[in-house]
Amino acid sequence: MDIVIRAARPAEYEQLGEITAQAYVGDGLLGSGEAFYAKVLRDVAGRAADGEVLVAVEQGTVLGGVTFAPPGSPLCDIAGPGEAEFRMLAVSREARGRGAGEALVRACMARARELKGVTHLVLSTQRGMTGAQRIYERLGFIRTPERDWAPVPGLTLLTYRLEL
């Protein structure tokens, strides 16, 4: 498979927003905040203004994407000093299991390593995102339960951290 990871283009924002929203809604991951957060997931242009949105593309087809938040970005939820963060990793249902998710995470790792003063890459994930968690653990991310947090009542996010 020849997957290319690159910056998302404005013409792809709507498609990537749908892929991202469907990855969460379709997998039943949003719960009571579904309507509000689905809008956030679809707002790729907003994320691109405050961070870096990457896409996985194969033969011109967008397979998925991720948002990379450098230190100081308003998109950072848990990143502290010396940490970059990535969020909203999503791969279309039909493209899962082909390496796009791992390629996107590796791109975030490479991007974090390029930034002066960044020593760690962090992320939050839901308990039900076991496929993504397998990728994180395979790539060396370590669970940091002391940093787990709840953006809304009843939804505790698990956190991971990678030393770069």
DSSP file with accessible surface (Angstrom, degrees, kcal/mol):
  #  RESIDUE AA STRUCTURE BP1 BP2  ACC     N-H-->O    O-->H-N    N-H-->O    O-->H-N    TCO  KAPPA ALPHA  PHI   PSI    X-CA   Y-CA   Z-CA
    1    1 A M              0   0  118      0, 0.0     2,-0.7     0, 0.0    57,-0.0   0.000 360.0 360.0 360.0 139.6    0.0    0.0    0.0
    2    2 A D        +     0   0  122      2,-0.0    57,-0.5     0, 0.0     2,-0.5  -0.727 360.0 173.7-113.3  80.8    1.3    3.5   -0.9
    3    3 A I        -     0   0   35     -2,-0.7     2,-0.4    55,-0.1    55,-0.2  -0.763  14.3-158.4 -91.1 130.8   -0.2    5.8    1.8
    4    4 A V  E     -A   57   0A  71     53,-3.2    53,-2.9    -2,-0.5     2,-0.5  -0.916   1.9-155.2-108.8 133.4    1.0    9.4    1.7
    5    5 A I  E     +A   56   0A  49     -2,-0.4     2,-0.3    51,-0.2    51,-0.2  -0.938  33.3 139.1-107.9 127.6    0.8   11.6    4.8
    6    6 A R  E     -A   55   0A  50     49,-1.9    49,-3.2    -2,-0.5     2,-0.1  -0.941  56.7 -65.4-155.0 172.5    0.6   15.3    4.1
    7    7 A A  E     -A   54   0A  65     -2,-0.3    47,-0.3    47,-0.2     2,-0.1  -0.400  59.5-107.4 -64.1 139.8   -1.1   18.5    5.2
    8    8 A A        -     0   0   11     45,-2.9    45,-0.2    -2,-0.1    -1,-0.1  -0.444  30.5-133.7 -67.5 142.8   -4.8   18.6    4.5
    9    9 A R    >>  -     0   0  141     -2,-0.1     3,-2.9     1,-0.1     4,-0.6  -0.760  19.5-116.1 -96.5 146.2   -5.9   20.8    1.7
   10   10 A P  G >4 S+     0   0   98      0, 0.0     3,-1.2     0, 0.0     4,-0.5   0.842 116.2  60.7 -49.9 -36.0   -8.9   23.1    2.1
   11   11 A A  G 34 S+     0   0  101      1,-0.3     4,-0.3     2,-0.1     3,-0.1   0.696 106.2  48.8 -65.8 -16.1  -10.7   21.2   -0.6
   12   12 A E  G <> S+     0   0   23     -3,-2.9     4,-2.8     1,-0.1     5,-0.3   0.496  84.1  92.6 -99.2  -6.7  -10.4   18.1    1.6
   13   13 A Y  H <X S+     0   0   51     -3,-1.2     4,-2.7    -4,-0.6    31,-0.3   0.903  85.6  47.9 -57.9 -46.3  -11.7   19.7    4.8
   14   14 A E  H  > S+     0   0  161     -4,-0.5     4,-2.1     2,-0.2    -1,-0.2   0.945 114.2  46.5 -62.9 -45.4  -15.3   18.8    4.4
   15   15 A Q  H  > S+     0   0   92     -4,-0.3     4,-2.4     1,-0.2    -2,-0.2   0.933 114.1  47.5 -62.9 -44.7  -14.5   15.1    3.5
   16   16 A L  H  X S+     0   0    1     -4,-2.8     4,-2.8     1,-0.2     5,-0.2   0.899 108.7  55.5 -65.2 -37.5  -12.1   14.8    6.4
   17   17 A G  H  X S+     0   0    1     -4,-2.7     4,-2.7    -5,-0.3    -1,-0.2   0.914 109.5  46.8 -59.6 -41.6  -14.6   16.3    8.8
   18   18 A E  H  X S+     0   0   75     -4,-2.1     4,-2.8     2,-0.2     5,-0.2   0.918 111.7  50.2 -67.3 -42.9  -17.2   13.7    7.7
   19   19 A I  H  X S+     0   0   20     -4,-2.4     4,-2.0     2,-0.2    -2,-0.2   0.940 113.9  46.2 -59.1 -44.8  -14.6   10.9    8.1
   20   20 A T  H  X S+     0   0    1     -4,-2.8     4,-1.5     2,-0.2    -2,-0.2   0.946 114.2  46.0 -66.1 -47.9  -13.7   12.2   11.6
   21   21 A A  H  X S+     0   0    0     -4,-2.7     4,-3.6     1,-0.2     5,-0.4   0.929 113.6  49.7 -61.7 -43.2  -17.3   12.6   12.7
   22   22 A Q  H  X S+     0   0   93     -4,-2.8     4,-1.9     1,-0.2     5,-0.4   0.849 104.3  58.8 -67.1 -31.7  -18.3    9.2   11.4
   23   23 A A  H  < S+     0   0    8     -4,-2.0     4,-0.5    -5,-0.2    -1,-0.2   0.887 117.7  32.5 -63.3 -35.6  -15.4    7.5   13.1
   24   24 A Y  H  <>S+     0   0   22     -4,-1.5     5,-2.9    -3,-0.3     6,-0.4   0.921 126.1  39.8 -85.7 -49.4  -16.7    8.8   16.5
   25   25 A V  H ><5S+     0   0   34     -4,-3.6     3,-1.9     1,-0.2    -3,-0.2   0.950 116.3  50.4 -66.6 -47.7  -20.5    8.8   15.8
   26   26 A G  T 3<5S+     0   0   43     -4,-1.9    -1,-0.2    -5,-0.4    -3,-0.2   0.795 111.4  48.6 -63.0 -28.7  -20.5    5.5   13.9
   27   27 A D  T 3 5S-     0   0   63     -4,-0.5    -1,-0.3    -5,-0.4    -2,-0.2   0.327 114.1-117.7 -92.6   5.3  -18.5    3.8   16.7
   28   28 A G  T < 5S+     0   0   59     -3,-1.9    -3,-0.2     1,-0.1    -2,-0.1   0.825  71.9 133.9  66.9  36.1  -20.8    5.1   19.3
   29   29 A L      < +     0   0   23     -5,-2.9    -4,-0.2     1,-0.1    -1,-0.1   0.487  53.9  63.4 -98.5  -3.9  -18.1    7.1   21.1
   30   30 A L    >   +     0   0   18     -6,-0.4     3,-1.3     1,-0.1    -1,-0.1   0.772  66.5 173.0 -97.5 -28.4  -19.8   10.5   21.6
   31   31 A G  G >   -     0   0   53      1,-0.2     3,-1.7     2,-0.2    -1,-0.1  -0.216  68.8  -4.8  60.2-137.9  -22.7    9.7   24.0
   32   32 A S  G 3  S+     0   0  126      1,-0.3     3,-0.3     2,-0.1    -1,-0.2   0.738 134.6  55.4 -67.1 -22.8  -24.7   12.7   25.3
   33   33 A G  G <> S+     0   0   26     -3,-1.3     4,-2.7     1,-0.2     5,-0.4   0.224  73.3 118.4 -92.9  18.6  -22.4   15.3   23.7
   34   34 A E  H <> S+     0   0   84     -3,-1.7     4,-2.5     1,-0.2     5,-0.2   0.897  71.6  46.0 -55.4 -50.7  -22.8   13.8   20.2
   35   35 A A  H  > S+     0   0   79     -3,-0.3     4,-1.3     1,-0.2    -1,-0.2   0.938 117.7  42.5 -62.6 -46.6  -24.4   16.8   18.5
   36   36 A F  H  > S+     0   0  148      1,-0.2     4,-1.4     2,-0.2     3,-0.4   0.960 118.5  42.6 -64.9 -51.3  -22.0   19.4   19.9
   37   37 A Y  H  X S+     0   0   58     -4,-2.7     4,-2.9     1,-0.2     5,-0.2   0.841 106.0  62.1 -72.4 -28.0  -18.8   17.4   19.5
   38   38 A A  H  X S+     0   0    7     -4,-2.5     4,-1.8    -5,-0.4    -1,-0.2   0.902 103.7  51.5 -60.5 -37.2  -19.8   16.1   16.0
   39   39 A K  H  X S+     0   0  156     -4,-1.3     4,-0.9    -3,-0.4    -1,-0.2   0.915 110.0  48.8 -63.8 -40.9  -19.7   19.8   14.9
   40   40 A V  H >< S+     0   0   43     -4,-1.4     3,-0.8     1,-0.2    -2,-0.2   0.925 110.0  51.6 -63.5 -43.9  -16.3   20.2   16.4
   41   41 A L  H 3< S+     0   0    0     -4,-2.9    -1,-0.2     1,-0.2    -2,-0.2   0.847 109.7  49.9 -63.6 -33.0  -15.1   17.1   14.6
   42   42 A R  H 3< S+     0   0   93     -4,-1.8     2,-2.1    -5,-0.2     3,-0.3   0.663  87.5  91.0 -79.3 -15.3  -16.4   18.4   11.3
   43   43 A D    <X  +     0   0   84     -4,-0.9     4,-1.8    -3,-0.8    -1,-0.2  -0.399  41.3 149.9 -83.8  67.5  -14.6   21.8   11.8
   44   44 A V  H  >  +     0   0    1     -2,-2.1     4,-2.8   -31,-0.3    -1,-0.2   0.900  70.0  57.3 -67.3 -38.2  -11.4   20.9   10.0
   45   45 A A  H  > S+     0   0   53     -3,-0.3     4,-1.5     1,-0.2    -1,-0.2   0.912 105.9  50.7 -60.1 -41.3  -10.9   24.5    8.9
   46   46 A G  H  > S+     0   0   24      1,-0.2     4,-0.8     2,-0.2    -1,-0.2   0.912 112.0  46.5 -62.6 -42.2  -11.0   25.6   12.5
   47   47 A R  H >X S+     0   0    9     -4,-1.8     4,-1.4     1,-0.2     3,-0.7   0.894 108.3  55.8 -67.0 -38.6   -8.4   23.1   13.6
   48   48 A A  H 3< S+     0   0   27     -4,-2.8    -1,-0.2     1,-0.2    -2,-0.2   0.816 103.5  56.3 -64.9 -26.9   -6.2   24.0   10.7
   49   49 A A  H 3< S+     0   0   82     -4,-1.5    -1,-0.2    -5,-0.2    -2,-0.2   0.784 119.2  30.3 -73.2 -26.8   -6.2   27.6   11.8
   50   50 A D  H << S-     0   0   79     -4,-0.8    25,-0.5    -3,-0.7     2,-0.2   0.408 132.1  -1.4-112.9  -2.9   -4.9   26.6   15.3
   51   51 A G  S  < S-     0   0   17     -4,-1.4     2,-0.5    18,-0.1    18,-0.2  -0.769  86.7 -70.5-158.6-156.0   -2.8   23.5   14.6
   52   52 A E  E     - B   0  68A  55     16,-2.8    16,-3.6    -2,-0.2     2,-0.6  -0.980  34.4-157.4-123.1 121.9   -1.7   21.2   11.8
   53   53 A V  E     - B   0  67A   9     -2,-0.5   -45,-2.9    14,-0.2     2,-0.3  -0.890  13.0-168.4-102.1 122.5   -4.2   18.9   10.1
   54   54 A L  E     -AB   7  66A  21     12,-2.8    12,-2.0    -2,-0.6     2,-0.3  -0.837   2.0-159.0-108.9 147.3   -2.6   15.9    8.4
   55   55 A V  E     -AB   6  65A   0    -49,-3.2   -49,-1.9    -2,-0.3     2,-0.5  -0.923  15.5-137.2-123.8 151.8   -4.3   13.4    6.1
   56   56 A A  E     -AB   5  64A   0      8,-2.4     7,-3.4    -2,-0.3     8,-1.1  -0.943  31.8-176.0-102.0 124.1   -3.5    9.9    4.9
   57   57 A V  E     -AB   4  62A  11    -53,-2.9   -53,-3.2    -2,-0.5     2,-0.4  -0.970  15.6-173.7-127.3 138.3   -4.1    9.7    1.2
   58   58 A E  E >  S- B   0  61A  32      3,-2.4     3,-2.4    -2,-0.4   -55,-0.1  -0.986  77.5 -20.9-132.3 120.8   -3.9    6.7   -1.1
   59   59 A Q  T 3  S-     0   0  189    -57,-0.5     3,-0.1    -2,-0.4    -1,-0.1   0.875 129.2 -48.9  48.5  44.5   -4.3    7.1   -4.9
   60   60 A G  T 3  S+     0   0   69      1,-0.2     2,-0.5     0, 0.0    -1,-0.3   0.399 113.4 119.0  82.1  -2.5   -6.0   10.5   -4.3
   61   61 A T  E <   -B   58   0A  79     -3,-2.4    -3,-2.4     2,-0.0     2,-0.5  -0.856  63.7-131.0-101.3 127.0   -8.5    9.1   -1.7
   62   62 A V  E     +B   57   0A   4     -2,-0.5    -5,-0.2    -5,-0.2     3,-0.1  -0.638  26.1 178.0 -74.2 121.4   -8.5   10.6    1.8
   63   63 A L  E     -     0   0A   6     -7,-3.4    29,-3.2    -2,-0.5     2,-0.3   0.711  57.4 -50.3 -94.6 -28.8   -8.4    7.6    4.2
   64   64 A G  E     -BC  56  91A   0     -8,-1.1    -8,-2.4    27,-0.3    -1,-0.3  -0.978  51.7-141.5 175.2-173.7   -8.3    9.6    7.4
   65   65 A G  E     -BC  55  90A   1     25,-2.4    25,-2.5    -2,-0.3     2,-0.3  -0.963   2.0-150.5-163.9 176.6   -6.6   12.3    9.3
   66   66 A V  E     -B   54   0A   2    -12,-2.0   -12,-2.8    -2,-0.3     2,-0.5  -0.979  19.6-126.7-154.5 153.7   -5.2   13.7   12.6
   67   67 A T  E     -BC  53  87A   2     20,-2.7    20,-2.7    -2,-0.3     2,-0.5  -0.947  19.3-157.6-109.5 122.8   -4.7   17.1   14.2
   68   68 A F  E     -BC  52  86A   0    -16,-3.6   -16,-2.8    -2,-0.5    18,-0.2  -0.873   5.0-163.3 -99.9 127.1   -1.3   17.9   15.5
   69   69 A A  E     - C   0  85A   0     16,-3.7    16,-2.4    -2,-0.5     3,-0.1  -0.923   7.2-152.8-114.6 107.1   -1.1   20.6   18.2
   70   70 A P    >   -     0   0   31      0, 0.0     3,-2.3     0, 0.0     6,-0.2  -0.272  46.2 -65.6 -69.3 165.2    2.3   22.1   18.8
   71   71 A P  T 3  S+     0   0   61      0, 0.0    13,-0.1     0, 0.0     9,-0.0  -0.215 125.3  21.5 -52.4 137.3    3.1   23.6   22.2
   72   72 A G  T 3  S+     0   0   81      1,-0.3    12,-0.1    -3,-0.1     8,-0.0   0.305  86.8 139.1  87.5  -9.4    1.0   26.6   22.9
   73   73 A S    X   -     0   0   12     -3,-2.3     3,-1.9     1,-0.1    -1,-0.3  -0.436  60.3-130.5 -67.3 140.4   -1.8   25.7   20.4
   74   74 A P  T 3  S+     0   0   97      0, 0.0    -1,-0.1     0, 0.0   -23,-0.1   0.658 105.9  70.0 -64.8 -10.6   -5.3   26.4   21.7
   75   75 A L  T 3  S+     0   0   20    -25,-0.5     2,-0.3    -5,-0.1    -6,-0.1   0.617  72.7 108.0 -79.8 -12.6   -6.0   22.8   20.5
   76   76 A C    <   +     0   0   29     -3,-1.9    -8,-0.0    -6,-0.2    11,-0.0  -0.509  39.3 173.5 -69.0 127.1   -3.9   21.4   23.3
   77   77 A D  S    S+     0   0   74     -2,-0.3    -1,-0.2    47,-0.0    46,-0.0   0.794  80.3   4.0 -96.9 -43.3   -6.0   19.7   26.0
   78   78 A I  S    S+     0   0   26      2,-0.1    -2,-0.1    44,-0.1    45,-0.1   0.488  90.9 124.4-124.3  -8.1   -3.4   18.1   28.2
   79   79 A A        -     0   0   27     43,-0.1    -7,-0.1     1,-0.1     3,-0.1  -0.339  36.2-173.8 -64.3 134.5    0.0   19.1   26.8
   80   80 A G    >   -     0   0   28      1,-0.2     3,-1.9     4,-0.1    -8,-0.1  -0.382  46.2 -37.0-108.5-166.1    2.3   20.8   29.3
   81   81 A P  T 3  S+     0   0  134      0, 0.0    -1,-0.2     0, 0.0     3,-0.1  -0.254 131.4  13.7 -56.6 135.1    5.7   22.5   28.9
   82   82 A G  T 3  S+     0   0   22      1,-0.2    37,-2.8    -3,-0.1    38,-1.7   0.600 106.4 113.3  75.6  12.7    7.9   20.6   26.4
   83   83 A E  E <   - d   0 120A   7     -3,-1.9     2,-0.3    35,-0.2    38,-0.2  -0.944  46.4-165.4-123.3 139.3    4.9   18.6   25.0
   84   84 A A  E     - d   0 121A   0     36,-2.2    38,-2.4    -2,-0.4     2,-0.3  -0.714  17.9-154.5-104.9 166.2    3.1   18.5   21.7
   85   85 A E  E     -Cd  69 122A   1    -16,-2.4   -16,-3.7    -2,-0.3     2,-0.4  -0.968   9.1-152.7-140.6 150.5   -0.2   16.8   21.4
   86   86 A F  E     +C   68   0A   3     36,-1.7    38,-0.5    -2,-0.3     2,-0.3  -0.969  18.4 179.3-126.4 152.8   -2.3   15.1   18.8
   87   87 A R  E     +C   67   0A  38    -20,-2.7   -20,-2.7    -2,-0.4    38,-0.1  -0.935  49.7  28.6-142.6 162.1   -6.1   14.8   18.6
   88   88 A M  E     -     0   0A   8     -2,-0.3     2,-0.3     1,-0.2   -23,-0.2   0.828  61.2-177.1  55.9  41.3   -9.0   13.5   16.6
   89   89 A L  E     +     0   0A  27    -23,-0.1     2,-0.3    -3,-0.1   -23,-0.2  -0.555  14.6 166.2 -65.3 126.5   -7.2   10.6   14.9
   90   90 A A  E     -C   65   0A   4    -25,-2.5   -25,-2.4    -2,-0.3     2,-0.4  -0.989  24.1-172.6-150.3 140.1   -9.7    9.0   12.6
   91   91 A V  E     -C   64   0A  16     -2,-0.3   -27,-0.3   -27,-0.2     5,-0.1  -0.992  37.9-103.6-129.8 137.8   -9.7    6.6    9.7
   92   92 A S    >>  -     0   0   11    -29,-3.2     3,-1.2    -2,-0.4     4,-0.7  -0.240  32.7-115.7 -59.0 148.7  -12.7    5.8    7.5
   93   93 A R  G >4 S+     0   0  141      1,-0.3     3,-1.0     2,-0.2    -1,-0.1   0.899 114.9  52.0 -54.8 -42.9  -14.3    2.5    8.3
   94   94 A E  G 34 S+     0   0  151      1,-0.2    -1,-0.3     3,-0.0    -2,-0.1   0.711 110.8  48.5 -71.6 -16.6  -13.4    1.0    4.9
   95   95 A A  G X4 S+     0   0    1     -3,-1.2     3,-1.1   -32,-0.2     5,-0.5   0.472  83.2 120.5-100.7  -2.5   -9.7    2.0    5.2
   96   96 A R  T <<  +     0   0   90     -3,-1.0    -3,-0.0    -4,-0.7    -4,-0.0  -0.282  68.7  28.1 -65.9 147.7   -9.2    0.6    8.7
   97   97 A G  T 3  S+     0   0   87      1,-0.0    -1,-0.2     0, 0.0    -3,-0.0   0.517  93.6  98.0  83.4   7.4   -6.6   -2.1    9.2
   98   98 A R  S <  S-     0   0   97     -3,-1.1    -2,-0.1     0, 0.0    -1,-0.0   0.345 101.5 -98.0-109.4   2.7   -4.4   -0.9    6.3
   99   99 A G  S  > S+     0   0   38     -4,-0.1     4,-2.3     3,-0.0     5,-0.2   0.422  88.5 118.5 101.0  -1.5   -1.9    1.1    8.2
  100  100 A A  H  > S+     0   0    1     -5,-0.5     4,-2.3     2,-0.2     5,-0.2   0.922  76.8  50.1 -66.4 -43.0   -3.3    4.7    7.7
  101  101 A G  H  > S+     0   0   11      1,-0.2     4,-2.3     2,-0.2    -1,-0.2   0.942 112.9  45.8 -61.2 -47.0   -3.8    5.2   11.5
  102  102 A E  H  > S+     0   0   43      1,-0.2     4,-2.9     2,-0.2     5,-0.2   0.911 111.0  53.4 -63.8 -40.0   -0.3    4.1   12.4
  103  103 A A  H  X S+     0   0   28     -4,-2.3     4,-2.0     1,-0.2    -1,-0.2   0.903 109.1  49.6 -62.7 -37.6    1.2    6.2    9.5
  104  104 A L  H  X S+     0   0    0     -4,-2.3     4,-1.9     2,-0.2    -1,-0.2   0.918 111.4  48.1 -67.3 -41.6   -0.7    9.3   10.9
  105  105 A V  H  X S+     0   0    0     -4,-2.3     4,-2.3     1,-0.2    -2,-0.2   0.933 110.6  51.6 -64.6 -43.7    0.6    8.7   14.4
  106  106 A R  H  X S+     0   0  129     -4,-2.9     4,-2.6     1,-0.2    -1,-0.2   0.884 107.0  53.9 -60.5 -36.3    4.2    8.3   13.1
  107  107 A A  H  X S+     0   0   24     -4,-2.0     4,-2.6    -5,-0.2    -1,-0.2   0.904 108.1  49.6 -65.0 -39.0    3.9   11.6   11.2
  108  108 A C  H  X S+     0   0    0     -4,-1.9     4,-2.6     2,-0.2    -2,-0.2   0.899 110.0  51.4 -65.2 -39.6    2.9   13.3   14.5
  109  109 A M  H  X S+     0   0   10     -4,-2.3     4,-2.1     2,-0.2    -2,-0.2   0.937 111.8  46.4 -61.3 -46.5    5.9   11.7   16.2
  110  110 A A  H  X S+     0   0   46     -4,-2.6     4,-1.1     1,-0.2    -2,-0.2   0.913 112.1  50.9 -63.3 -41.9    8.2   13.0   13.4
  111  111 A R  H >X S+     0   0   64     -4,-2.6     4,-0.6     1,-0.2     3,-0.5   0.919 109.4  50.2 -63.1 -43.1    6.6   16.4   13.6
  112  112 A A  H >< S+     0   0    0     -4,-2.6     3,-1.1     1,-0.2     6,-0.2   0.895 106.9  55.3 -62.2 -39.6    7.1   16.6   17.3
  113  113 A R  H 3< S+     0   0  136     -4,-2.1    -1,-0.2     1,-0.3    -2,-0.2   0.763 101.7  59.1 -65.6 -24.3   10.7   15.6   17.0
  114  114 A E  H << S+     0   0  135     -4,-1.1     2,-0.5    -3,-0.5    -1,-0.3   0.691  87.5  91.2 -75.4 -20.0   11.3   18.5   14.6
  115  115 A L  S X< S-     0   0   35     -3,-1.1     3,-1.8    -4,-0.6     2,-0.0  -0.683  81.9-120.3 -88.3 124.9   10.2   21.1   17.2
  116  116 A K  T 3  S+     0   0  211     -2,-0.5     3,-0.1     1,-0.3   -34,-0.1  -0.332  95.5  14.1 -60.6 132.7   12.9   22.6   19.4
  117  117 A G  T 3  S+     0   0   59      1,-0.2     2,-0.6    -4,-0.1    -1,-0.3   0.360  90.2 127.5  85.5  -5.7   12.3   22.0   23.1
  118  118 A V    <   +     0   0   16     -3,-1.8    -1,-0.2    -6,-0.2   -35,-0.2  -0.762  21.2 162.3 -88.6 121.2    9.6   19.3   22.6
  119  119 A T        +     0   0   73    -37,-2.8    45,-2.8    -2,-0.6     2,-0.3   0.539  59.7  35.3-112.7 -13.4   10.5   16.3   24.6
  120  120 A H  E     -dE  83 163A  27    -38,-1.7   -36,-2.2    43,-0.2     2,-0.4  -0.984  57.4-149.1-143.8 153.5    7.2   14.4   24.7
  121  121 A L  E     -dE  84 162A   0     41,-2.1    41,-2.6    -2,-0.3     2,-0.3  -0.987  25.5-172.6-121.0 130.4    4.1   13.8   22.6
  122  122 A V  E     +dE  85 161A   0    -38,-2.4   -36,-1.7    -2,-0.4     2,-0.3  -0.829   8.5 174.5-124.4 162.1    0.8   13.3   24.4
  123  123 A L  E     - E   0 160A   1     37,-1.8    37,-2.1    -2,-0.3     2,-0.4  -0.982  21.8-135.7-158.8 161.7   -2.7   12.3   23.6
  124  124 A S  E     + E   0 159A  29    -38,-0.5     2,-0.3    -2,-0.3    35,-0.2  -0.938  26.4 174.7-119.8 147.5   -6.1   11.5   25.1
  125  125 A T  E     - E   0 158A   4     33,-2.7    33,-3.2    -2,-0.4     2,-0.2  -0.966  29.2-109.9-148.0 160.4   -8.3    8.5   24.0
  126  126 A Q    >   -     0   0   22     -2,-0.3     3,-1.9    31,-0.2    31,-0.1  -0.636  30.8-115.1 -91.7 154.1  -11.5    6.9   25.0
  127  127 A R  T 3  S+     0   0  158     29,-0.5    -1,-0.1     1,-0.3     6,-0.1   0.851 114.7  56.3 -53.6 -37.7  -11.7    3.4   26.6
  128  128 A G  T 3  S+     0   0   52      1,-0.2     2,-1.6     2,-0.1     3,-0.3   0.570  81.6  88.7 -76.5  -6.8  -13.5    2.0   23.6
  129  129 A M    <>  +     0   0   29     -3,-1.9     4,-2.2     1,-0.2    -1,-0.2  -0.323  47.4 147.1 -87.6  58.6  -10.8    3.1   21.1
  130  130 A T  H  >  +     0   0   73     -2,-1.6     4,-2.1     1,-0.2    -1,-0.2   0.834  64.5  56.8 -68.6 -33.8   -8.9   -0.2   21.6
  131  131 A G  H  > S+     0   0   32     -3,-0.3     4,-1.5     2,-0.2    -1,-0.2   0.938 110.2  45.2 -62.4 -44.1   -7.5   -0.3   18.0
  132  132 A A  H  > S+     0   0   22      1,-0.2     4,-2.5     2,-0.2    -2,-0.2   0.912 109.8  55.6 -65.4 -40.0   -5.9    3.1   18.4
  133  133 A Q  H  X S+     0   0   24     -4,-2.2     4,-2.6     1,-0.2     5,-0.2   0.880 103.5  54.8 -62.6 -35.5   -4.6    2.1   21.8
  134  134 A R  H  X S+     0   0  147     -4,-2.1     4,-2.4     2,-0.2    -1,-0.2   0.910 108.6  49.2 -63.2 -39.9   -2.8   -0.9   20.3
  135  135 A I  H  X S+     0   0   26     -4,-1.5     4,-2.0     2,-0.2    -2,-0.2   0.953 111.3  49.0 -61.9 -49.2   -1.1    1.4   17.8
  136  136 A Y  H  <>S+     0   0    9     -4,-2.5     5,-2.6     1,-0.2     4,-0.3   0.930 113.8  45.1 -58.3 -47.3    0.0    3.8   20.6
  137  137 A E  H ><5S+     0   0  106     -4,-2.6     3,-1.4     1,-0.2    -1,-0.2   0.904 110.6  53.7 -66.7 -39.0    1.4    1.0   22.7
  138  138 A R  H 3<5S+     0   0  148     -4,-2.4    -1,-0.2     1,-0.3    -2,-0.2   0.855 108.8  50.9 -62.4 -32.3    3.1   -0.6   19.8
  139  139 A L  T 3<5S-     0   0   20     -4,-2.0    -1,-0.3    -5,-0.2    -2,-0.2   0.417 127.5 -96.8 -89.1   2.1    4.8    2.7   19.0
  140  140 A G  T < 5 +     0   0   37     -3,-1.4    23,-0.3     1,-0.3    -3,-0.2   0.492  70.0 149.6 101.3   3.3    6.1    3.2   22.6
  141  141 A F      < -     0   0    4     -5,-2.6     2,-0.4    -6,-0.2    -1,-0.3  -0.486  34.5-146.1 -68.8 143.6    3.5    5.4   24.1
  142  142 A I  E     -F  161   0A 114     19,-2.8    19,-2.2    -2,-0.1     2,-0.1  -0.917  17.4-111.4-114.2 136.3    3.0    4.8   27.9
  143  143 A R  E     -F  160   0A  73     -2,-0.4    17,-0.3    17,-0.2     3,-0.1  -0.392  24.7-166.4 -63.2 138.6   -0.3    5.1   29.8
  144  144 A T    >   +     0   0   11     15,-2.5     3,-2.4     1,-0.1     4,-0.3  -0.663  13.0 172.0-126.1  74.5   -0.4    8.0   32.2
  145  145 A P  G >  S+     0   0   76      0, 0.0     3,-1.4     0, 0.0    -1,-0.1   0.778  73.3  68.8 -60.2 -24.5   -3.4    7.4   34.3
  146  146 A E  G 3  S+     0   0  150      1,-0.3    -3,-0.0    -3,-0.1    -2,-0.0   0.689 102.0  47.8 -67.3 -14.6   -2.5   10.2   36.6
  147  147 A R  G <  S+     0   0   61     -3,-2.4    -1,-0.3    12,-0.1    13,-0.1   0.404  79.8 127.9-104.3  -1.3   -3.4   12.6   33.8
  148  148 A D    <   +     0   0   41     -3,-1.4     2,-0.3    -4,-0.3    10,-0.2  -0.235  38.0 179.5 -54.3 148.0   -6.7   11.0   32.8
  149  149 A W  E     -G  157   0B  67      8,-1.5     8,-4.0     6,-0.0    -2,-0.1  -0.945  30.3-127.4-151.4 166.1   -9.4   13.6   32.6
  150  150 A A  E     -     0   0B  55     -2,-0.3     6,-0.2     6,-0.3     4,-0.0  -0.936  11.2-173.9-124.2 107.4  -13.1   14.2   31.9
  151  151 A P  E    S+     0   0B  61      0, 0.0    -1,-0.1     0, 0.0     5,-0.1   0.801  84.9  13.8 -69.6 -27.5  -14.1   16.9   29.4
  152  152 A V  E >  S-G  155   0B  65      3,-0.6     3,-2.0     0, 0.0  -119,-0.0  -0.973 104.0 -80.5-140.6 153.1  -17.7   16.2   30.3
  153  153 A P  T 3  S+     0   0  127      0, 0.0     3,-0.0     0, 0.0     0, 0.0  -0.270 116.0  19.8 -55.8 134.1  -19.3   14.4   33.2
  154  154 A G  T 3  S+     0   0   88      1,-0.1     2,-0.5    -4,-0.0    -4,-0.0   0.420 102.4  95.2  88.7  -1.8  -19.3   10.6   32.6
  155  155 A L  E <   -G  152   0B  47     -3,-2.0    -3,-0.6     2,-0.0     2,-0.5  -0.861  50.8-176.1-125.7  96.4  -16.6   10.6   29.9
  156  156 A T  E     -     0   0B  63     -2,-0.5   -29,-0.5    -6,-0.2     2,-0.4  -0.822  13.8-149.7 -92.6 126.2  -13.2    9.9   31.3
  157  157 A L  E     -G  149   0B  20     -8,-4.0    -8,-1.5    -2,-0.5     2,-0.3  -0.802   8.4-135.9 -96.1 136.4  -10.4   10.1   28.7
  158  158 A L  E     -E  125   0A   9    -33,-3.2   -33,-2.7    -2,-0.4     2,-0.3  -0.651  21.7-144.9 -85.6 147.2   -7.3    7.9   29.1
  159  159 A T  E     -E  124   0A   0     -2,-0.3   -15,-2.5   -35,-0.2     2,-0.3  -0.865  14.6-171.7-120.1 152.4   -4.0    9.6   28.4
  160  160 A Y  E     -EF 123 143A   3    -37,-2.1   -37,-1.8    -2,-0.3     2,-0.3  -0.955   3.9-162.7-135.0 155.7   -0.7    8.4   26.9
  161  161 A R  E     -EF 122 142A  83    -19,-2.2   -19,-2.8    -2,-0.3     2,-0.5  -0.999   3.0-160.1-143.6 139.3    2.8   10.0   26.6
  162  162 A L  E     -E  121   0A  10    -41,-2.6   -41,-2.1    -2,-0.3     2,-0.5  -0.981  16.2-138.0-120.9 127.7    5.7    9.2   24.4
  163  163 A E  E      E  120   0A 149     -2,-0.5   -43,-0.2   -23,-0.3   -44,-0.0  -0.727 360.0 360.0 -81.4 129.1    9.3   10.3   25.2
  164  164 A L              0   0   55    -45,-2.8    -1,-0.0    -2,-0.5   -55,-0.0  -0.471 360.0 360.0 -88.8 360.0   10.9   11.6   22.0
